[in-house]
Amino acid sequence: MSSSADLARLNIDDFTAHEGRVFEMQAVDRALPLKLIKVEPAGHSGRLGGAFSLVFAAPRDCSLPQAIYPVAHPSLGTMEIFLVPIGPMADGNGYQAIFT
């Protein structure tokens, strides 16, 4: 996997460029592909660049609890992201991360 990314330095534009692309999430027993489905602003916050939300789709057979998971992308590096399951979607099972 890539080097670790500093989440505090990443902003919505860093992810918008990768919308529709596949990231890799490391679960306890396997690596899973996560497709970045949606990148949206999420209001104002003390965060440089504002708050934003990411929605990922995992394979349908993937049902993991909310937790912090290592998520890797070749350009962004490996990020420890808190992912929350949001239910079935057209592309698979949905997971959301919110940066505030």
KOLKE-256173 format. One record per residue: x, y, z of N, C-alpha, C in turn; residue in three letters. Coordinates in steps of 0.001 Angstrom, whole numbers, plus 524288, in hexadecimal, padded with zeros to 5 digits. Example, Ala and Ser with C-alpha at 12.3 -4.5 7.8 and 13.67 -1.06 7.14 Angstrom:
nx/ny/nz/cax/cay/caz/cx/cy/cz/residu
83386/7E9C6/81E78/8300C/7EE6C/81E78/83390/7F31C/81E78/ALA
83232/7F736/81BA8/83566/7FBDC/81BE4/83264/8001E/81EBE/SER
END
This chain:
nx/ny/nz/cax/cay/caz/cx/cy/cz/residu
80340/7FB63/80000/80000/80000/80000/8036F/804DF/80000/MET
80100/80940/7FEFB/803C3/80E3A/7FE96/80520/8104E/803F5/SER
807EF/814A8/80402/8094A/8172F/808EB/80468/81969/80B8B/SER
804EA/81A95/81096/8007B/81CAC/81384/7FF4B/82243/811E9/SER
7FA47/8236F/81182/7F87D/828AB/8101E/7F701/82B9C/81510/ALA
7F7E7/830AA/81513/7F65E/8340B/81969/7F0CC/835E7/8185D/ASP
7ECFB/833AB/81B11/7E77C/834FD/81A2E/7E65D/83AC5/81AF0/LEU
7E91C/83D49/81E7B/7E82F/842D5/81F80/7E98D/84634/81AC3/ALA
7ECF9/8444C/81770/7EE98/84751/812DE/7EB50/84623/80E09/ARG
7E868/841DE/80E1D/7E52E/8408A/8099F/7E02A/843BF/809B1/LEU
7DE5B/84552/80513/7D97C/84843/804CA/7D5F7/845E9/8009D/ASN
7D16E/8482D/7FFED/7CD8D/84609/7FC5A/7CFB2/8457E/7F6C8/ILE
7D2E8/8492E/7F513/7D510/848F3/7EFC6/7D89D/8443E/7EEFB/ASP
7DB59/8429D/7F31D/7DEAF/83DFF/7F2B2/7DB80/83926/7F161/ASP
7D6B7/838D7/7F361/7D36C/83447/7F26F/7D015/834DB/7ED87/PHE
7CE51/83995/7EC5E/7CB0E/83A70/7E7BC/7CDCF/8387C/7E2DA/THR
7D2D8/83931/7E2A6/7D5E8/83768/7DE24/7D5C7/83178/7DD7F/ALA
7D431/82EA9/7E19A/7D439/828EA/7E179/7CEBB/8268A/7E1D3/HIS
7CAC4/829CB/7E13D/7C564/827D0/7E14E/7C4BB/823D4/7DCE3/GLU
7C24C/81F66/7DE24/7C190/81B35/7DA57/7C60E/81750/7DA37/GLY
7CA2C/81867/7DD15/7CEC0/814FA/7DD25/7CE89/81148/7E1D2/ARG
7D1C9/80D47/7E193/7D1D4/80946/7E59C/7D65E/80A22/7E965/VAL
7D520/809E9/7EE69/7D8DF/80A13/7F2AB/7D922/80481/7F4D8/PHE
7DCC6/8037A/7F861/7DD1A/7FE4F/7FACE/7DCBB/7FEDB/800B2/GLU
7D8F1/7FC22/80300/7D841/7FC2C/808A7/7DA64/7F711/80AD8/MET
7DD6D/7F771/80EF7/7DF88/7F2CC/81171/7DC0C/7F150/81609/GLN
7D909/7ED22/81559/7D5E3/7EAFE/8199D/7D962/7E72B/81C9F/ALA
7D767/7E4FD/820CA/7DA81/7E175/82405/7DC79/7DCCD/820D9/VAL
7D922/7DA88/81DA5/7DA79/7D5A7/81AFD/7DB94/7D621/81522/ASP
7DAE2/7DAD6/812E4/7DBAE/7DB65/80D42/7DBBA/7E11E/80BA2/ARG
7DDB5/7E1F8/806F6/7DD78/7E734/804A6/7D89B/7E776/80140/ALA
7D5D3/7EBD4/80188/7D0F3/7EC79/7FE9B/7D135/7F154/7FB2E/LEU
7CF1A/7F0F7/7F66D/7CECF/7F5A6/7F32D/7CA60/7F92D/7F502/PRO
7CB66/7FE3F/7F52C/7C770/80224/7F681/7C738/80601/7F1FE/LEU
7C2C3/80672/7EF83/7C229/80A37/7EB4D/7C026/80F50/7EDA0/LYS
7C2D8/81398/7EC8E/7C12E/818B5/7EE7C/7BCA6/81A8F/7EB1D/LEU
7B7F2/81A72/7ED51/7B320/81B96/7EA7A/7B1CF/82164/7EA87/ILE
7B28E/823E5/7EF07/7B0CA/82953/7EF8C/7B474/82C5F/7F31E/LYS
7B587/83130/7F18A/7B88F/834E1/7F4AD/7B53A/839CA/7F511/VAL
7B3E0/83B63/7F9E8/7B064/83FEA/7FA9D/7B255/8437F/7FEEF/GLU
7B1A3/84899/7FE3D/7B2B1/84C24/8029D/7AED3/84B01/80707/PRO
7B085/84BD8/80BD2/7AD1F/84AC0/81050/7ACED/84F5D/81408/ALA
7ACBD/85405/811E4/7AC39/858AB/81526/7B172/85AE8/816C2/GLY
7B120/85E9E/81A42/7B5C3/86160/81C1D/7B7AC/85EDD/82123/HIS
7BCAA/85F13/821E2/7BEE5/85D03/826BB/7C409/85FCD/827AF/SER
7C69C/85E6E/82BCF/7CBB9/860A9/82CEA/7CFF4/85E4E/82979/GLY
7CE70/85A77/82658/7D220/857C3/822E8/7D380/85B32/81E47/ARG
7D87A/85BA3/81D20/7DA3F/85E8D/81897/7D7B5/85C4A/813AE/LEU
7D4FA/85F84/810B6/7D249/85DA3/80C0E/7CCBD/85BE3/80D1C/GLY
7CB17/85BD0/81201/7C5BE/85A4E/8135E/7C509/85470/81416/GLY
7C06B/85316/815D9/7BF0D/84D9E/816C2/7BD40/84B20/811AA/ALA
7BDE5/845F9/8114B/7BC09/8432F/80CAE/7BAE5/83D82/80E0C/PHE
7B7F9/83B15/80A92/7B63F/835B0/80B46/7B800/8326F/8069D/SER
7B98E/82D9E/807B8/7BAD8/829D0/803A5/7B737/82528/80439/LEU
7B529/8234C/7FFD7/7B204/81E89/7FFE4/7B4BE/81A94/7FC61/VAL
7B5BC/81602/7FE95/7B849/811BB/7FBD0/7B477/80D33/7FB31/PHE
7B542/80A12/7F728/7B253/80532/7F68A/7B62B/800AD/7F6D5/ALA
7B4F9/7FD00/7FA4C/7B806/7F839/7FADB/7B4F9/7F3CA/7F842/ALA
7B775/7EF5B/7F758/7B498/7EAF1/7F50C/7AFDC/7E971/7F85D/PRO
7ABF8/7E756/7F5D5/7A71F/7E5CF/7F894/7A802/7E1DF/7FCF1/ARG
7ABE2/7DE88/7FC5D/7ACE3/7DA8B/8005F/7B007/7DCAA/804F2/ASP
7B10C/7E1AF/804EA/7B40C/7E447/80909/7B044/7E6CC/80CE7/CYS
7B079/7E51B/811B7/7AD38/7E770/815C6/7B09D/7E828/81A9C/SER
7B2CC/7ECC6/81B14/7B65D/7EDE0/81F61/7B40E/7F1FE/82308/LEU
7B55D/7F1C6/82808/7B35F/7F5B1/82BBA/7B630/7FAE8/82B09/PRO
7B3E5/7FF04/82D3A/7B694/8040C/82D22/7BBA1/80385/8303D/GLN
7BFBB/805AA/82E16/7C4DD/80547/8308E/7C8B5/8088F/82D6B/ALA
7CD66/80907/82F7D/7D19E/80B8B/82CA1/7D460/8075A/82976/ILE
7D4B7/80843/82457/7D732/8048F/820CF/7DB82/8073D/81DB6/TYR
7DFC7/80479/81C9E/7E3A6/80699/81901/7E15A/80671/8137B/PRO
7E164/80AE4/810DC/7DF65/80B53/80B85/7E3D6/80D88/8083B/VAL
7E51E/80AD8/80401/7E99E/80C64/800D8/7E808/80DF8/7FB59/ALA
7EAE9/811C3/7F954/7EA60/81374/7F3E5/7EFDD/814C2/7F1FA/HIS
7F132/81341/7ED1A/7F684/81424/7EB33/7F84E/819DA/7EB7B/PRO
7F4D3/81D8F/7EA8B/7F64E/8231A/7EA99/7F60F/82592/7F001/SER
7F24B/823E2/7F331/7F164/82664/7F841/7F448/823BC/7FCBE/LEU
7F5FE/81EF6/7FBFA/7F88E/81C09/8001D/7F49E/818EF/8034D/GLY
7F64D/81721/807D1/7F2F3/81420/80B55/7F0E3/817BE/80F8E/THR
7EBAC/8178C/81052/7E90C/81AE4/8141F/7E619/81781/81801/MET
7E64B/818E0/81CEB/7E325/81646/820EA/7DDF4/8193D/8211F/GLU
7D9D2/816EB/81EEB/7D4D0/819AA/81E69/7D098/816DC/8218E/ILE
7CD8F/819F0/82478/7C90D/817D7/82747/7C498/81744/82356/PHE
7C311/81270/82245/7BEF0/8114D/81E82/7BA1A/80F48/82152/LEU
7B59A/81154/81FB6/7B096/80FD0/821F6/7AD4D/80D41/81DB8/VAL
7AB50/80880/81EAF/7A7EE/80611/81AC2/7A2D4/80928/81A39/PRO
7A12F/80A14/81559/79C5B/80D03/81469/79858/809CA/81169/ILE
79986/804CB/81096/795B1/80149/80E3C/796A6/80024/80880/GLY
79335/7FCD2/80659/793C1/7FB3F/800E2/79325/7FFD7/7FD24/PRO
79626/7FF9D/7F8F6/795F0/80388/7F4CD/795E1/80091/7EF9D/MET
794FD/80356/7EB66/794F8/800E3/7E63C/79A3A/7FE50/7E507/ALA
79E82/800AF/7E6ED/7A3CD/7FEB2/7E5C1/7A5E5/7FAF7/7E9D3/ASP
7A300/7F9C0/7EDE4/7A4E2/7F64F/7F208/7A316/7F84E/7F74E/GLY
7A600/7F701/7FB62/7A4D0/7F8E9/800A6/7A783/7FE1C/80183/ASN
7A48E/801FA/80370/7A69F/8073A/8041B/7A945/8081C/80949/GLY
7AD6C/80B3B/80919/7B053/80CE8/80DBD/7B166/812B5/80D28/TYR
7B0E9/8159D/81170/7B1A9/81B45/8113E/7B5E6/81CF3/81512/GLN
7B8DE/820DE/81369/7BCB6/8236D/816C9/7BB8F/82945/81694/ALA
7BBA7/82BCF/81B1E/7BAB7/8316B/81B59/7BF82/833F8/81DD0/ILE
7C17D/837ED/81B21/7C60C/83AD6/81CEE/7C42D/84030/81ED0/PHE
7C4F1/8414B/823DF/7C341/84654/8260A/7C7CF/84935/8288B/THR
END
